[in-house]
Amino acid sequence: MVSSKDTSQKKGSLVDETSDAITRLKSTIAPSTGDWKLTVLETIAKWPLASENLAGEQLDYLIGGEAFDWRLLAQRLLEECGSDIDDDTWWDWLTDPVLFAGFEEPEFMRAVGVDKFRAHLSYFYGVTVEQALLAAVEEEITHRRVAAGRQLSDNSMELAYETLYGNTRDQLWEVFKIETGVEAAREGWRHRDEHSLGSEDAFTYWLFKLRMERSDPAKIASDTRKGLAKLERMRQNNVRRMQLVQTDRIRSAVKSTRRRNVKS
């Protein structure tokens, strides 16, 4: 049996480890080079907490003991670094859904460690790709309705849940809550249907595992390809959007320069 004193000492040790990891990160991060990304990943490798409550916000880095959201942890660490890294720079890095954060697979695995690497793959396929798959199926349902000349409705996403998992989202959520003990984001019956970001990711991962249990290998492979294809389309659309934004910024900067030159 573990005594309350032992538990307190263990918590204190974890607090010390997290504090040391953040201190080392702040002292070694190099904003002027690309090495800061690798430094963050190496800090993640040493991070001891699966979850934490930070300023009243629950951060679940490891879902179900299997799926690791390294981006959530990286965001938490980079916010600790204040102005050392430009917010737009690290946010662009973290919102790009590439599999290995812009690194080669062996380099990424060495940086975060084998266990976190495997858990990252579980999160990528079980949460990121699963969300993309849902969006792809919703899109297919909408296209079929348009092609058939039927009126558009708001229930395409609901039908996507039924197509992939055999029940409505609400029915699936109730089963998920019973099996996992997840509670509403805030207390009180008024908030019973409010979900935290962590619980939404946990729900998606639960759906992924449910689909794995119910589908044959060929269907699983087909759905995975569909989710990956949708994810890549979303990524390319975002790249094009960012290019347009950057072009608009350049044009605005050029116009401002010309106006200043004319005035002078």
GROMACS elastic network, one bead per residue, 0.5 to 0.9 nm:
[ bonds ]
;  ai    aj funct       b0    kb
    2     5     6  0.81396   500
    2     6     6  0.61335   500
    2     7     6  0.67520   500
    3     6     6  0.51523   500
    3     7     6  0.63245   500
    3     8     6  0.86196   500
    4     8     6  0.60484   500
    4     9     6  0.85355   500
    5     8     6  0.50774   500
    5     9     6  0.61592   500
    5    10     6  0.86189   500
    6     9     6  0.50614   500
    6    10     6  0.61513   500
    6    11     6  0.86679   500
    7    10     6  0.50743   500
    7    11     6  0.62353   500
    7    12     6  0.85389   500
    8    11     6  0.51650   500
    8    12     6  0.61177   500
    8    13     6  0.85885   500
    9    13     6  0.61191   500
    9    14     6  0.87122   500
   10    13     6  0.50221   500
   10    14     6  0.63162   500
   10    15     6  0.86770   500
   11    14     6  0.51320   500
   11    15     6  0.62200   500
   11    16     6  0.86342   500
   12    15     6  0.50800   500
   12    16     6  0.62385   500
   12    17     6  0.86819   500
   13    16     6  0.50562   500
   13    17     6  0.62246   500
   13    18     6  0.87653   500
   14    18     6  0.62152   500
   14    19     6  0.84997   500
   14    48     6  0.66135   500
   14    49     6  0.73551   500
   15    18     6  0.52570   500
   15    19     6  0.61157   500
   15    20     6  0.85688   500
   16    19     6  0.50770   500
   16    20     6  0.60628   500
   16    21     6  0.85625   500
   17    20     6  0.51111   500
   17    21     6  0.61193   500
   17    22     6  0.86872   500
   17    46     6  0.84980   500
   17    47     6  0.75557   500
   17    48     6  0.70388   500
   18    21     6  0.50519   500
   18    22     6  0.62481   500
   18    23     6  0.85859   500
   18    46     6  0.86273   500
   18    47     6  0.63994   500
   18    48     6  0.69005   500
   18    49     6  0.78451   500
   19    22     6  0.52678   500
   19    23     6  0.61684   500
   19    24     6  0.86699   500
   20    23     6  0.50489   500
   20    24     6  0.61264   500
   20    25     6  0.85374   500
   21    24     6  0.52290   500
   21    25     6  0.61636   500
   21    26     6  0.87332   500
   21    43     6  0.62631   500
   21    44     6  0.85838   500
   21    46     6  0.71244   500
   21    47     6  0.69082   500
   22    25     6  0.50053   500
   22    26     6  0.62014   500
   22    27     6  0.86390   500
   22    43     6  0.78026   500
   22    77     6  0.70027   500
   22    80     6  0.74972   500
   22    81     6  0.83488   500
   23    26     6  0.52539   500
   23    27     6  0.63000   500
   23    28     6  0.87364   500
   24    27     6  0.51416   500
   24    28     6  0.60994   500
   24    29     6  0.83505   500
   24    43     6  0.81450   500
   25    28     6  0.52940   500
   25    29     6  0.56649   500
   25    39     6  0.69578   500
   25    40     6  0.70374   500
   25    42     6  0.89846   500
   25    43     6  0.66022   500
   25    77     6  0.82331   500
   25    81     6  0.80089   500
   26    29     6  0.56916   500
   26    30     6  0.89269   500
   26    80     6  0.81460   500
   26    81     6  0.59878   500
   26    84     6  0.82860   500
   27    30     6  0.86548   500
   28    36     6  0.82581   500
   28    39     6  0.73621   500
   29    35     6  0.75712   500
   29    36     6  0.51304   500
   29    37     6  0.84495   500
   29    39     6  0.61524   500
   29    40     6  0.77233   500
   29    81     6  0.86561   500
   29    84     6  0.80137   500
   29    85     6  0.87763   500
   30    33     6  0.58510   500
   30    34     6  0.76941   500
   30    35     6  0.63817   500
   30    36     6  0.51808   500
   30    37     6  0.89904   500
   30    39     6  0.82908   500
   30    84     6  0.81467   500
   30    85     6  0.84644   500
   31    34     6  0.73550   500
   31    35     6  0.78821   500
   31    36     6  0.60866   500
   31    84     6  0.62300   500
   31    85     6  0.55494   500
   31    86     6  0.83102   500
   32    35     6  0.84248   500
   32    36     6  0.83191   500
   32    85     6  0.87822   500
   33    36     6  0.66418   500
   34    37     6  0.62988   500
   34    38     6  0.78296   500
   35    38     6  0.52939   500
   35    39     6  0.62614   500
   35    40     6  0.87952   500
   36    40     6  0.62400   500
   36    41     6  0.87254   500
   36    85     6  0.84962   500
   37    40     6  0.51990   500
   37    41     6  0.63985   500
   37    42     6  0.87321   500
   37    90     6  0.84970   500
   37    93     6  0.86598   500
   37   101     6  0.87774   500
   38    41     6  0.50608   500
   38    42     6  0.61402   500
   38    43     6  0.85830   500
   38   103     6  0.89908   500
   38   108     6  0.83421   500
   38   111     6  0.68179   500
   39    42     6  0.51252   500
   39    43     6  0.62214   500
   39    44     6  0.86571   500
   39   111     6  0.83733   500
   40    43     6  0.50654   500
   40    44     6  0.62505   500
   40    45     6  0.87987   500
   40    74     6  0.65741   500
   40    77     6  0.75223   500
   40    78     6  0.78177   500
   40   111     6  0.89342   500
   41    45     6  0.63955   500
   41    70     6  0.83332   500
   41    74     6  0.75521   500
   41   108     6  0.78523   500
   41   111     6  0.56237   500
   41   112     6  0.55218   500
   42    45     6  0.50530   500
   42    46     6  0.68417   500
   42    47     6  0.89584   500
   42   110     6  0.85052   500
   42   112     6  0.56529   500
   42   113     6  0.83038   500
   43    46     6  0.53412   500
   43    47     6  0.63221   500
   43    74     6  0.88119   500
   43    77     6  0.85937   500
   43   111     6  0.85702   500
   43   112     6  0.79009   500
   44    47     6  0.50076   500
   44    48     6  0.85836   500
   44    70     6  0.73738   500
   44    73     6  0.72299   500
   44    74     6  0.71756   500
   44    77     6  0.86013   500
   44   111     6  0.83431   500
   44   112     6  0.61094   500
   44   113     6  0.88877   500
   44   116     6  0.86269   500
   45    48     6  0.84282   500
   45   111     6  0.67305   500
   45   113     6  0.56867   500
   45   115     6  0.89901   500
   45   116     6  0.70923   500
   46   112     6  0.80322   500
   46   113     6  0.87143   500
   47    50     6  0.84411   500
   47    73     6  0.88982   500
   49    52     6  0.68256   500
   49    61     6  0.79226   500
   49    62     6  0.86630   500
   50    59     6  0.86665   500
   50    60     6  0.64813   500
   50    61     6  0.53620   500
   50    62     6  0.50958   500
   50    63     6  0.82351   500
   50    65     6  0.80626   500
   50    68     6  0.84819   500
   51    58     6  0.74164   500
   51    59     6  0.54303   500
   51    61     6  0.53692   500
   51    62     6  0.67393   500
   51    63     6  0.89902   500
   52    57     6  0.82354   500
   52    58     6  0.60281   500
   52    59     6  0.53529   500
   52    60     6  0.67045   500
   52    61     6  0.83114   500
   53    56     6  0.58413   500
   53    57     6  0.53509   500
   53    59     6  0.60036   500
   53    60     6  0.86358   500
   54    57     6  0.51268   500
   54    58     6  0.64248   500
   54    59     6  0.71948   500
   55    58     6  0.84685   500
   58   196     6  0.82977   500
   58   197     6  0.89640   500
   58   198     6  0.75995   500
   59    72     6  0.77370   500
   59    73     6  0.82061   500
   59    76     6  0.89142   500
   59   197     6  0.86997   500
   59   198     6  0.68237   500
   60    63     6  0.66413   500
   60    68     6  0.87540   500
   60    69     6  0.79974   500
   60    72     6  0.82173   500
   60    73     6  0.87214   500
   60   197     6  0.89407   500
   60   198     6  0.57641   500
   60   199     6  0.86210   500
   61    67     6  0.80705   500
   61    68     6  0.56378   500
   61    69     6  0.51151   500
   61    70     6  0.68231   500
   61    71     6  0.86618   500
   61    72     6  0.65603   500
   61    73     6  0.63254   500
   61   198     6  0.83583   500
   62    65     6  0.56599   500
   62    66     6  0.64311   500
   62    67     6  0.54193   500
   62    69     6  0.63750   500
   62    70     6  0.86754   500
   62   119     6  0.79300   500
   62   123     6  0.87125   500
   63    66     6  0.58322   500
   63    68     6  0.63540   500
   63    69     6  0.79471   500
   63   123     6  0.80569   500
   63   198     6  0.81503   500
   63   199     6  0.89872   500
   63   201     6  0.77945   500
   63   202     6  0.59376   500
   63   205     6  0.78781   500
   64    67     6  0.66497   500
   64   202     6  0.73052   500
   64   205     6  0.84873   500
   64   206     6  0.87512   500
   65    68     6  0.81186   500
   65   119     6  0.84129   500
   66   118     6  0.83946   500
   66   119     6  0.54086   500
   66   120     6  0.84819   500
   66   122     6  0.66151   500
   66   123     6  0.77942   500
   67   116     6  0.86530   500
   67   118     6  0.82297   500
   67   120     6  0.59884   500
   67   121     6  0.74067   500
   67   124     6  0.80116   500
   67   126     6  0.75316   500
   67   127     6  0.83349   500
   67   202     6  0.89022   500
   67   205     6  0.79418   500
   68    71     6  0.88289   500
   68   116     6  0.66042   500
   68   117     6  0.82556   500
   68   118     6  0.83318   500
   68   121     6  0.79056   500
   68   122     6  0.71048   500
   68   123     6  0.55233   500
   68   124     6  0.84790   500
   69    72     6  0.56418   500
   69    73     6  0.68860   500
   69    74     6  0.88938   500
   69   119     6  0.81919   500
   69   120     6  0.63730   500
   69   123     6  0.62503   500
   69   124     6  0.82038   500
   70    73     6  0.51629   500
   70    74     6  0.59987   500
   70    75     6  0.85704   500
   70   112     6  0.89727   500
   70   116     6  0.82827   500
   70   120     6  0.68353   500
   70   123     6  0.89583   500
   71    75     6  0.60446   500
   71    76     6  0.85441   500
   71    94     6  0.58882   500
   71    95     6  0.82552   500
   72    75     6  0.51989   500
   72    76     6  0.63609   500
   72    77     6  0.87923   500
   72    94     6  0.85100   500
   73    76     6  0.50443   500
   73    77     6  0.62503   500
   73    78     6  0.86392   500
   74    77     6  0.50649   500
   74    78     6  0.60273   500
   74    79     6  0.84840   500
   74    94     6  0.78544   500
   75    78     6  0.51477   500
   75    79     6  0.60598   500
   75    80     6  0.86105   500
   75    90     6  0.81624   500
   75    91     6  0.79877   500
   75    94     6  0.74977   500
   76    79     6  0.53449   500
   76    80     6  0.65617   500
   77    80     6  0.51329   500
   77    81     6  0.67800   500
   78    81     6  0.50677   500
   78    82     6  0.70888   500
   78    84     6  0.84905   500
   78    85     6  0.75473   500
   78    87     6  0.86506   500
   78    90     6  0.77060   500
   79    82     6  0.55242   500
   79    83     6  0.83470   500
   79    87     6  0.84595   500
   80    83     6  0.89749   500
   81    84     6  0.56564   500
   81    85     6  0.72368   500
   82    85     6  0.72703   500
   82    86     6  0.86967   500
   82    87     6  0.87695   500
   83    86     6  0.61615   500
   83    87     6  0.75846   500
   85    88     6  0.86105   500
   85    89     6  0.70633   500
   85    90     6  0.68531   500
   86    89     6  0.52726   500
   86    90     6  0.65985   500
   86    91     6  0.85799   500
   87    90     6  0.55501   500
   87    91     6  0.59096   500
   87    92     6  0.85006   500
   88    91     6  0.50657   500
   88    92     6  0.60069   500
   88    93     6  0.86383   500
   89    92     6  0.54187   500
   89    93     6  0.65873   500
   89    94     6  0.89898   500
   90    94     6  0.62343   500
   90    95     6  0.86476   500
   91    94     6  0.51149   500
   91    95     6  0.60399   500
   91    96     6  0.85770   500
   92    95     6  0.53741   500
   92    96     6  0.63030   500
   93    96     6  0.56161   500
   93    97     6  0.87333   500
   93   101     6  0.72522   500
   93   102     6  0.83308   500
   94    97     6  0.75380   500
   94   101     6  0.76681   500
   95    98     6  0.88522   500
   96    99     6  0.89436   500
   96   101     6  0.75185   500
   96   102     6  0.87558   500
   96   235     6  0.71392   500
   96   238     6  0.88321   500
   97   100     6  0.86043   500
   97   101     6  0.75555   500
   97   124     6  0.87200   500
   97   128     6  0.79603   500
   97   231     6  0.78320   500
   97   232     6  0.84921   500
   97   235     6  0.70742   500
   98   101     6  0.56564   500
   98   102     6  0.66473   500
   98   232     6  0.86434   500
   98   235     6  0.84386   500
   99   102     6  0.76798   500
   99   103     6  0.87517   500
   99   105     6  0.84748   500
   99   120     6  0.88878   500
   99   121     6  0.80658   500
   99   124     6  0.71741   500
  100   103     6  0.54359   500
  100   104     6  0.66327   500
  100   105     6  0.60742   500
  100   107     6  0.88232   500
  100   108     6  0.60955   500
  100   109     6  0.85514   500
  101   104     6  0.84985   500
  101   108     6  0.76731   500
  102   108     6  0.86753   500
  103   106     6  0.82421   500
  103   107     6  0.62666   500
  103   108     6  0.57896   500
  104   107     6  0.53880   500
  104   108     6  0.62072   500
  104   109     6  0.86804   500
  105   108     6  0.52115   500
  105   109     6  0.61551   500
  105   110     6  0.86569   500
  106   109     6  0.51075   500
  106   110     6  0.61381   500
  106   111     6  0.86049   500
  107   110     6  0.51601   500
  107   111     6  0.61807   500
  107   112     6  0.88659   500
  108   111     6  0.51127   500
  108   112     6  0.63645   500
  108   113     6  0.81988   500
  108   117     6  0.76409   500
  109   112     6  0.55211   500
  109   113     6  0.54650   500
  109   114     6  0.58739   500
  109   115     6  0.88440   500
  109   116     6  0.80883   500
  109   117     6  0.54164   500
  109   118     6  0.85101   500
  110   113     6  0.52903   500
  110   114     6  0.70825   500
  110   117     6  0.84805   500
  111   114     6  0.88316   500
  111   117     6  0.88247   500
  112   115     6  0.80768   500
  112   116     6  0.59702   500
  112   117     6  0.61556   500
  113   116     6  0.56580   500
  113   117     6  0.59558   500
  113   118     6  0.87320   500
  114   118     6  0.62195   500
  114   119     6  0.86190   500
  115   118     6  0.53215   500
  115   119     6  0.62668   500
  115   120     6  0.85673   500
  116   120     6  0.58983   500
  116   121     6  0.86263   500
  117   120     6  0.50008   500
  117   121     6  0.64643   500
  117   122     6  0.88396   500
  118   121     6  0.51710   500
  118   122     6  0.64820   500
  118   123     6  0.88601   500
  119   123     6  0.63502   500
  119   124     6  0.86572   500
  120   123     6  0.50588   500
  120   124     6  0.60760   500
  120   125     6  0.86717   500
  121   125     6  0.61598   500
  121   126     6  0.80447   500
  122   125     6  0.55098   500
  122   126     6  0.54885   500
  122   127     6  0.78564   500
  122   205     6  0.86853   500
  123   127     6  0.52476   500
  123   128     6  0.67329   500
  123   129     6  0.86244   500
  123   201     6  0.89597   500
  123   205     6  0.75376   500
  124   127     6  0.56951   500
  124   129     6  0.61125   500
  124   130     6  0.83452   500
  125   128     6  0.59488   500
  125   130     6  0.63838   500
  125   205     6  0.87682   500
  125   208     6  0.83378   500
  125   224     6  0.79322   500
  125   227     6  0.89030   500
  125   228     6  0.88213   500
  126   129     6  0.63778   500
  126   130     6  0.56171   500
  126   131     6  0.84035   500
  126   204     6  0.71424   500
  126   206     6  0.81977   500
  126   207     6  0.83154   500
  126   208     6  0.54254   500
  126   209     6  0.74928   500
  127   130     6  0.50529   500
  127   131     6  0.59818   500
  127   132     6  0.85823   500
  127   201     6  0.62914   500
  127   202     6  0.80887   500
  127   203     6  0.88403   500
  127   204     6  0.56447   500
  127   205     6  0.53173   500
  127   206     6  0.89970   500
  127   207     6  0.89818   500
  127   208     6  0.74092   500
  128   131     6  0.53755   500
  128   132     6  0.64460   500
  128   133     6  0.87770   500
  128   201     6  0.88708   500
  128   204     6  0.87959   500
  128   227     6  0.87599   500
  128   231     6  0.81872   500
  129   133     6  0.60626   500
  129   134     6  0.86707   500
  129   224     6  0.72450   500
  129   226     6  0.89123   500
  129   227     6  0.52293   500
  129   228     6  0.60223   500
  129   230     6  0.84703   500
  129   231     6  0.67874   500
  130   134     6  0.63148   500
  130   135     6  0.87098   500
  130   204     6  0.69459   500
  130   205     6  0.77550   500
  130   207     6  0.82621   500
  130   208     6  0.63897   500
  130   223     6  0.89155   500
  130   224     6  0.79642   500
  130   227     6  0.64748   500
  130   228     6  0.88993   500
  131   134     6  0.51809   500
  131   135     6  0.63964   500
  131   136     6  0.87113   500
  131   204     6  0.71465   500
  131   227     6  0.77353   500
  131   231     6  0.87743   500
  132   135     6  0.50473   500
  132   136     6  0.61390   500
  132   137     6  0.87182   500
  132   226     6  0.83023   500
  132   227     6  0.50073   500
  132   228     6  0.72018   500
  132   229     6  0.85015   500
  132   230     6  0.58277   500
  132   231     6  0.54891   500
  132   234     6  0.85538   500
  133   137     6  0.62038   500
  133   138     6  0.85113   500
  133   223     6  0.69376   500
  133   224     6  0.74235   500
  133   225     6  0.88081   500
  133   226     6  0.62478   500
  133   228     6  0.75887   500
  133   229     6  0.87626   500
  133   230     6  0.69098   500
  133   231     6  0.80811   500
  134   137     6  0.52442   500
  134   138     6  0.61228   500
  134   139     6  0.85479   500
  134   157     6  0.75938   500
  134   160     6  0.62858   500
  134   161     6  0.73237   500
  134   164     6  0.79096   500
  134   227     6  0.77005   500
  135   138     6  0.50634   500
  135   139     6  0.61124   500
  135   140     6  0.86812   500
  135   157     6  0.76850   500
  135   160     6  0.80794   500
  135   227     6  0.82391   500
  135   230     6  0.76822   500
  136   139     6  0.50389   500
  136   140     6  0.62664   500
  136   141     6  0.87606   500
  136   160     6  0.87608   500
  136   226     6  0.70921   500
  136   227     6  0.67076   500
  136   229     6  0.87386   500
  136   230     6  0.59762   500
  136   231     6  0.88198   500
  137   141     6  0.62363   500
  137   142     6  0.86268   500
  137   156     6  0.86029   500
  137   157     6  0.80978   500
  137   159     6  0.87169   500
  137   160     6  0.56017   500
  137   161     6  0.87406   500
  137   163     6  0.80818   500
  137   164     6  0.82189   500
  137   226     6  0.86817   500
  137   227     6  0.89048   500
  138   141     6  0.51851   500
  138   142     6  0.62746   500
  138   143     6  0.86974   500
  138   156     6  0.53649   500
  138   157     6  0.52035   500
  138   158     6  0.82612   500
  138   159     6  0.73479   500
  138   160     6  0.51914   500
  138   161     6  0.86294   500
  139   142     6  0.51276   500
  139   143     6  0.61882   500
  139   144     6  0.86729   500
  139   156     6  0.77863   500
  139   157     6  0.85631   500
  139   160     6  0.88282   500
  140   143     6  0.50977   500
  140   144     6  0.61835   500
  140   145     6  0.86898   500
  140   156     6  0.89295   500
  140   160     6  0.89072   500
  141   144     6  0.51579   500
  141   145     6  0.63231   500
  141   146     6  0.87550   500
  141   156     6  0.61212   500
  141   157     6  0.85084   500
  141   159     6  0.76765   500
  141   160     6  0.73813   500
  142   145     6  0.51982   500
  142   146     6  0.63155   500
  142   147     6  0.86735   500
  142   152     6  0.71930   500
  142   153     6  0.84861   500
  142   156     6  0.62244   500
  143   146     6  0.50926   500
  143   147     6  0.60516   500
  143   148     6  0.85340   500
  144   147     6  0.50576   500
  144   148     6  0.60842   500
  144   149     6  0.85984   500
  144   150     6  0.85659   500
  145   148     6  0.51682   500
  145   149     6  0.63000   500
  145   150     6  0.51100   500
  145   151     6  0.70046   500
  145   152     6  0.67410   500
  146   149     6  0.51019   500
  146   150     6  0.57995   500
  146   151     6  0.72260   500
  146   152     6  0.70669   500
  147   150     6  0.75870   500
  148   151     6  0.89736   500
  149   152     6  0.89700   500
  152   155     6  0.87389   500
  152   156     6  0.86038   500
  153   156     6  0.68883   500
  154   157     6  0.75006   500
  154   158     6  0.83523   500
  155   158     6  0.50522   500
  155   159     6  0.62059   500
  155   160     6  0.85781   500
  156   159     6  0.50799   500
  156   160     6  0.61612   500
  156   161     6  0.88837   500
  157   161     6  0.65113   500
  157   162     6  0.88289   500
  157   169     6  0.88679   500
  158   161     6  0.52787   500
  158   162     6  0.65388   500
  158   163     6  0.87364   500
  158   167     6  0.87706   500
  158   168     6  0.60501   500
  158   169     6  0.64202   500
  159   163     6  0.60223   500
  159   164     6  0.86068   500
  159   167     6  0.87147   500
  159   168     6  0.74330   500
  160   163     6  0.50160   500
  160   164     6  0.61741   500
  160   165     6  0.83090   500
  160   168     6  0.87270   500
  161   164     6  0.53140   500
  161   165     6  0.55847   500
  161   166     6  0.68726   500
  161   167     6  0.64102   500
  161   168     6  0.58456   500
  161   169     6  0.59934   500
  161   172     6  0.87382   500
  162   165     6  0.53725   500
  162   168     6  0.54264   500
  162   169     6  0.76800   500
  163   166     6  0.58414   500
  163   167     6  0.78762   500
  164   167     6  0.83931   500
  164   207     6  0.89890   500
  164   211     6  0.71298   500
  165   168     6  0.81283   500
  165   169     6  0.88672   500
  165   172     6  0.82038   500
  165   207     6  0.72338   500
  165   208     6  0.89624   500
  165   210     6  0.73303   500
  165   211     6  0.62612   500
  165   214     6  0.84120   500
  166   172     6  0.88217   500
  167   170     6  0.82184   500
  167   171     6  0.62247   500
  167   172     6  0.62620   500
  168   171     6  0.52770   500
  168   172     6  0.62177   500
  168   173     6  0.85531   500
  169   172     6  0.50818   500
  169   173     6  0.59670   500
  169   174     6  0.86350   500
  170   173     6  0.50199   500
  170   174     6  0.62718   500
  170   175     6  0.88207   500
  171   174     6  0.52890   500
  171   175     6  0.65569   500
  171   176     6  0.87143   500
  172   175     6  0.52429   500
  172   176     6  0.61211   500
  172   177     6  0.86629   500
  172   203     6  0.89371   500
  172   207     6  0.82478   500
  173   177     6  0.60950   500
  173   178     6  0.86273   500
  173   203     6  0.73257   500
  174   177     6  0.51423   500
  174   178     6  0.63155   500
  174   179     6  0.87101   500
  175   178     6  0.51468   500
  175   179     6  0.61804   500
  175   180     6  0.85711   500
  176   179     6  0.51906   500
  176   180     6  0.59748   500
  176   181     6  0.78453   500
  176   182     6  0.77501   500
  176   203     6  0.68284   500
  176   206     6  0.73102   500
  176   207     6  0.86393   500
  177   180     6  0.53285   500
  177   181     6  0.51208   500
  177   182     6  0.50141   500
  177   183     6  0.70929   500
  177   203     6  0.87300   500
  178   181     6  0.54959   500
  178   182     6  0.75851   500
  179   182     6  0.82952   500
  182   199     6  0.70946   500
  183   186     6  0.81339   500
  183   187     6  0.84700   500
  183   192     6  0.78274   500
  183   195     6  0.80900   500
  183   199     6  0.85441   500
  184   187     6  0.66138   500
  184   188     6  0.83981   500
  184   189     6  0.89410   500
  184   191     6  0.64316   500
  184   192     6  0.50866   500
  184   193     6  0.63598   500
  184   194     6  0.56364   500
  184   195     6  0.56866   500
  184   196     6  0.76346   500
  184   199     6  0.88064   500
  185   191     6  0.71128   500
  185   192     6  0.76816   500
  185   193     6  0.82423   500
  185   194     6  0.55924   500
  185   195     6  0.50374   500
  185   196     6  0.52847   500
  185   199     6  0.84039   500
  186   189     6  0.89832   500
  186   190     6  0.87997   500
  186   191     6  0.58074   500
  186   192     6  0.74757   500
  186   194     6  0.72904   500
  186   195     6  0.83673   500
  186   196     6  0.88844   500
  187   190     6  0.81082   500
  187   191     6  0.64430   500
  187   192     6  0.73868   500
  188   191     6  0.56696   500
  188   192     6  0.65741   500
  189   192     6  0.50152   500
  189   193     6  0.83614   500
  190   193     6  0.78062   500
  190   194     6  0.86542   500
  191   194     6  0.52264   500
  191   195     6  0.85211   500
  192   195     6  0.82053   500
  195   198     6  0.80767   500
  195   199     6  0.60848   500
  195   200     6  0.64203   500
  196   199     6  0.51890   500
  196   200     6  0.62480   500
  196   201     6  0.87217   500
  197   200     6  0.50851   500
  197   201     6  0.63095   500
  197   202     6  0.86178   500
  198   201     6  0.52135   500
  198   202     6  0.61677   500
  198   203     6  0.85754   500
  199   203     6  0.59634   500
  199   204     6  0.85260   500
  200   204     6  0.62060   500
  200   205     6  0.86413   500
  201   204     6  0.50425   500
  201   205     6  0.61907   500
  201   206     6  0.85390   500
  202   205     6  0.51037   500
  202   206     6  0.61183   500
  202   207     6  0.86321   500
  203   207     6  0.61991   500
  203   208     6  0.86293   500
  204   207     6  0.50136   500
  204   208     6  0.62182   500
  204   209     6  0.87792   500
  205   209     6  0.63556   500
  205   210     6  0.85988   500
  206   209     6  0.52205   500
  206   210     6  0.61756   500
  206   211     6  0.86859   500
  207   211     6  0.61434   500
  207   212     6  0.85865   500
  208   211     6  0.51564   500
  208   212     6  0.62642   500
  208   213     6  0.87980   500
  209   213     6  0.63117   500
  209   214     6  0.87905   500
  210   213     6  0.52196   500
  210   214     6  0.64103   500
  210   215     6  0.87172   500
  211   214     6  0.51759   500
  211   215     6  0.58968   500
  211   220     6  0.79695   500
  212   215     6  0.55487   500
  212   216     6  0.78121   500
  212   217     6  0.84234   500
  212   220     6  0.68048   500
  213   216     6  0.82023   500
  215   218     6  0.81123   500
  215   219     6  0.60191   500
  215   220     6  0.61065   500
  216   219     6  0.54424   500
  216   220     6  0.62449   500
  216   221     6  0.87776   500
  217   220     6  0.50221   500
  217   221     6  0.61420   500
  217   222     6  0.85752   500
  218   221     6  0.51964   500
  218   222     6  0.61814   500
  218   223     6  0.86521   500
  219   222     6  0.50207   500
  219   223     6  0.60557   500
  219   224     6  0.84557   500
  220   223     6  0.52190   500
  220   224     6  0.60743   500
  220   225     6  0.86636   500
  221   224     6  0.50984   500
  221   225     6  0.62641   500
  221   226     6  0.86518   500
  222   225     6  0.52504   500
  222   226     6  0.62792   500
  222   227     6  0.87525   500
  223   227     6  0.61524   500
  223   228     6  0.85780   500
  224   227     6  0.51051   500
  224   228     6  0.61148   500
  224   229     6  0.85121   500
  225   228     6  0.50949   500
  225   229     6  0.60166   500
  225   230     6  0.85524   500
  226   229     6  0.51553   500
  226   230     6  0.62105   500
  226   231     6  0.85968   500
  227   230     6  0.51616   500
  227   231     6  0.61075   500
  227   232     6  0.86490   500
  228   231     6  0.50110   500
  228   232     6  0.61885   500
  228   233     6  0.86487   500
  229   232     6  0.51794   500
  229   233     6  0.62744   500
  229   234     6  0.86875   500
  230   233     6  0.50631   500
  230   234     6  0.61919   500
  230   235     6  0.85690   500
  231   234     6  0.50880   500
  231   235     6  0.61464   500
  231   236     6  0.86748   500
  232   236     6  0.61000   500
  232   237     6  0.84973   500
  233   236     6  0.51253   500
  233   237     6  0.61037   500
  233   238     6  0.85533   500
  234   237     6  0.51261   500
  234   238     6  0.62195   500
  234   239     6  0.86853   500
  235   238     6  0.50876   500
  235   239     6  0.62200   500
  235   240     6  0.87287   500
  236   240     6  0.62198   500
  236   241     6  0.85267   500
  237   240     6  0.51598   500
  237   241     6  0.61379   500
  237   242     6  0.86604   500
  238   242     6  0.61262   500
  238   243     6  0.85335   500
  239   242     6  0.51613   500
  239   243     6  0.61918   500
  239   244     6  0.87005   500
  240   243     6  0.50169   500
  240   244     6  0.62581   500
  240   245     6  0.86645   500
  241   244     6  0.51462   500
  241   245     6  0.62527   500
  241   246     6  0.86247   500
  242   246     6  0.60386   500
  242   247     6  0.84872   500
  243   246     6  0.50369   500
  243   247     6  0.60855   500
  243   248     6  0.86022   500
  244   248     6  0.61742   500
  244   249     6  0.86081   500
  245   248     6  0.51005   500
  245   249     6  0.62377   500
  245   250     6  0.87115   500
  246   249     6  0.50263   500
  246   250     6  0.62318   500
  246   251     6  0.86355   500
  247   250     6  0.50996   500
  247   251     6  0.61604   500
  247   252     6  0.85658   500
  248   251     6  0.50841   500
  248   252     6  0.60915   500
  248   253     6  0.85284   500
  249   252     6  0.50882   500
  249   253     6  0.60843   500
  249   254     6  0.85812   500
  250   253     6  0.50284   500
  250   254     6  0.61117   500
  250   255     6  0.85892   500
  251   254     6  0.50794   500
  251   255     6  0.61499   500
  251   256     6  0.85787   500
  252   255     6  0.51191   500
  252   256     6  0.61331   500
  252   257     6  0.85976   500
  253   256     6  0.51269   500
  253   257     6  0.61896   500
  253   258     6  0.86564   500
  254   257     6  0.51075   500
  254   258     6  0.61900   500
  254   259     6  0.86520   500
  255   258     6  0.50886   500
  255   259     6  0.61738   500
  255   260     6  0.86572   500
  256   259     6  0.51198   500
  256   260     6  0.62349   500
  256   261     6  0.86323   500
  257   260     6  0.51555   500
  257   261     6  0.61674   500
  257   262     6  0.86660   500
  258   261     6  0.50364   500
  258   262     6  0.61667   500
  258   263     6  0.86518   500
  259   262     6  0.51416   500
  259   263     6  0.62477   500
  259   264     6  0.86584   500
  260   263     6  0.51695   500
  260   264     6  0.61962   500
  261   264     6  0.51626   500
